[in-house]
Amino acid sequence: VDELLTKSRSHRGYNKAYVVSHGELERIVGVCNKLPSGCNQQALRYLLVTKDTGADKVLPLIRLGAALPELHLPLPGTEPEAFIICCTTMKESKLVDIDLGIALQSMALKAVEMGLNTLMIGAFDREKMKAAFNLELEPLMVLAVGKGIERIELVPIDADEPKAYYRKDGVHYVPKVKTKDLII
């Protein structure tokens, strides 16, 4: 698990030569029927979007790399072309959001196990996403999936140090609070 978690980093750039298939997205979503669910509601549903089924409709509706606005991510030619749009069958609530977090992390780990990478995207236009795909369900998050091209390094930090990710010399650095500082 530690190895998968370490490899499961948020990629904002992808190898467009690798085309994620509908079957690969199905395998990733396949972990979700094994997960715990608050009050066993199982309210989450998933729209699978590939290069051939509407990825071009998703791209203008999402925003990546909020902490690095000067880079205008994704860089041209590195855009993701496969997405899992996570929706809910009921009103969003604390339990639905907890289930969503569990599902997203589990799907990200499955993707890494398959040699793929992901990015959890909450910055998107919900109403336009609903309209673009004629969704009756409320979209909560978008999971981009692809073959990541970024070099990402975790940086151990003390709890009081800045936590914003940054880039230097082509490497994406992600500060992470040391375990000793996580424990109360």
ABEGO torsion letter per residue (X at the ends): XAAAAAABBBBABBBAABBBBAAAAAAAAAAAAABBBBGGAGABBBBBBBAAAGAAAAAAABBBGAABAAAGOBBBGABBABBBBBBBABBBBAAAAAAAAAAAAAAAAAAAAAGBBBBBBABBBAAAAAAAAGBABBBABBBBBEBBABBBBBBBBBAABBABBBBBGGBBBBBBBBAAAABX
